[in-house]
Amino acid sequence: EAPPTAAPASTLSDLIELLSSVSFDNGTALQTRLTPQNDALNWLASNANLDTYSDEKRIQRYALAVLYYSTNGDSWYGKVGWLSNFDECDWYSLAEAGSLCDENGSVVELNFYNGDTETGNNEVGTIPIGNGNNIVGTIPNELALLSDSLASLTIMENGLTGTLPTSIGFLTQLTRLSLWRNSLVGTIPSQISLLTSLTFLGLWDNSLTGTIPSEVGTMTILTDLHVGYNSLMGTIPSQIG
């Protein structure tokens, strides 16, 4: 889908001020044409119910829209509801609860792997897909804007490229991070150790290089660590018991 037409200047100005205040580059990408952030801004500004949204909901919808535009969302196999005026909690996902959100309307689970079921179900549709969801592109920093609530992120057997951003360390509510069988490159950032609630870390079968950060050994409740089938070097840090 093409980005929506421009919103009234006052609405756009208010959104730019809000989103710039939480951006990782002071709003530079947000105000640069043809970036995922700018596309997400223009889409959000056109939302029919924008005036009823709290700042928190505006930021949440923006973060999800940046993910969509950063990973070629128009080509996802399952995308029912995404970038619509439906509540984002009902957008397509394979979340176990059937919704992306908790009872407070905050996004807690993003699951785009279909290895165990044949369809994804929620209030706006049922879509049969393969194991992956044809998610191709980079992980945007804006996912970290979901840091107060996101507990599970599963994008396995897709086409993620680029590096695992250091901003992943802000997602401190994560208990599960599964990014198996993508095309991620670069090193595992030491900031991954900031995910102190993480019990499952799956980075198996990517193209990661370097060593396993010793800081991973401080993740005291991590029970599952899967980093095989990469190009990692060195020994397993002694801090990992």
N, C-alpha and C positions, 0 to 999 in steps of 0.2 A: 504494500500500500504506500502511496506517496504521502509525505508529511502534509498535514492540514494547512489550510491557508492561515495567514497571520491573524492574530487576535487583536482586539483594540489595544492601543498603546498603553493605557492605564493598567489593564490586566497584565500585559506582558511585562511592564516595568515592575509591578509588584512581585511577579513570579521570579524575575531575574534577581531582584534584591534578596528574596527568600532563598532561592537555590544557590546563589553565589555565596551566601553566608555559610553554606554547608559543603561547598565544593572543595575539591582538592587543588584547584589552580586559581582560586579567587574568581571563578566564573569565566575564564578565558575560553575554554571549549564550549561552554554554554552559549556564548555570543559569537561563535565562529560558524559560519554557514557550512552545511553538509557534514557536520560532525554528529555522532549519535546523540550527544548531549543537546545540541541545538534542535535536532529533529524531535527529541523527547520534550523539550521545552515547548515547541510549537504545537505538538500534539496535546500536551497538557493544557495549554492555554485555550484550546478549542473545546475542551470537555464541557458538555452541556450542563453538568452539575457542579462545575468548578466553584461557584459562589457558596455552595453548601459544605465544601470540604474544609476540614481543619488544616493547619499548616502541616501537621504530622501526616495526614492522608495525602496531601499534595506531594510531599517529599517521597512518600512510599510509592505512589503511582509513578512519579518521575524516575525513581531508581529502577523500577521494573521496566519502564519504557526504554531506559538507556540500555538495559540488558538485551531487550528485544532488538533494538537498532544496532547494537554492537555485535550481534551474533546472527545477522541476516534472518530476522524473525519472520519475514514474509515467506521464507522457504522452510520453516519448521513444519514437520508433519502434523504435530498436534499444537494448535494455537487458538482453539475456539475461545472467544471472549477477549483475547489479548488486544489491547489498544481499542477497546470498545467503551461505551458508557456504562457497561456492566460494572458492578463492584469488583475491584481487583481480587477480592477473596474468592470469587467464583470463576476466575480465569482458569484455563486449562492447566492442569498439572496432575501428576500421579500421587499426590499427597495422600498418606494413609487415611487421614481424617476426611478426605473428599473435599477439602478446602485448603487454600494456601494459608489461612489465618486462624488465629485463636479466637476466643469469645470476645476479645476486645477489638477485633478487626486488624490486628497486627500480623504481618506475614511471618510465619514460623517455619514453613517448609516449602522448598522448591525442589521438585523431583521430576526429572525428565528421562528417567530410565525405565524401560518397560520389560525387563527381563523375566518377571514373574507373572505378569497378567497380560491379557490380550487387548484390553481397552482401558482408557482413562475416563473416569466419571466425575462429573461435578454438575452443578445446577444449570450450566449453559451448554452442555453437550457431551457426547461420547465419541471418541476418535480412536480407531484402531491404528496402531503404529508398530514399527519394528522396535528392536531393543533401544536404539538411540532415537533422537528427535530431530536429526539434521541441524543441530546447533553448531554453527560454523563462525568462528571469530574469536575475539579476545574477551577475557573476563574484565569488565569495567570496574574502576575504583568505586563507582557509585553503588555497587552491591553493599559496600560498607555502610551505606546510609540505613541499612536494615539492621544495624548492629544491636539495637535494643531488643530485638525479637527473634531474628532468624536462627533457628536451632538445627536445621538440617538442609544441606545443599548437595544434591545428587545430579550430576551431569556426566553420566558414564556412556562410553561408546558413541561419542559425538565427534565433532571436529574443532574443539577448542584449540587455539593456537596462541603464540606469544608466551609470556611468562606468567607465573603465578604472582600476582601483584603483592607488594608488601602490605597494602591496605587490607589484605585478608586478615591481618592481625587485629583489626578492629571488631571483627565478628565474634565477640567474646561469648556470645550465647550459644555458639555452635557446639553441638554434641557429635555431629556426624558430617564429615566432608568427604565426598566420594567423587573423584574426577578420573576414574579409571579409563584407559583406552581412549585417550585423546592425543593431541599432538603438541602438548605443552613442552616448552624448552626452557633453558636457563636453569638456575639453581633453586633449591627449596629455600625460601627466605627464612631467616632466623625468627622473623616476627610470627611465624606459625606457632611458636612456643607460647605466645600470648593467649592462645585458645585454650584456656585452662579448664574449660568444661568439656573438651573434646575427648570422646572415648574411641572413635573410629576415624582413622585417617587413611584414605585410599588414593594413592597416586600411581598405582601400578600401570605399567605399559604406556608410558609417555616417552618423551625424549629429554628427560631431565638430566642435568650434568652436575658436576661438583660433588660435594660430600653431604652426608646427612648432618644437619646442624647439631652441634652438641647440646644446644638449648632444648632440643626435643626431649632430652632426658629429664627436664624439669616438669614435664606434663604428667603429673602423678596419677591421673585417672585414665590415661590413654591405655586401652587394652588391645587394640588392633592397629597395627602399623603395616601398611602394604606399599612398598616402594620398589618392588622388583620389576624387571624388564624395562629399566631405564639405562642410562649410561653413567650411573653414579660411580664414584671412585672412593678409595680409602676403606677404612674399617668402620664397623658399627660403633658409634661413640659409647664409651664405657658408662656414661651416665644413663644409658638406656638399659634398664634392668630386665 
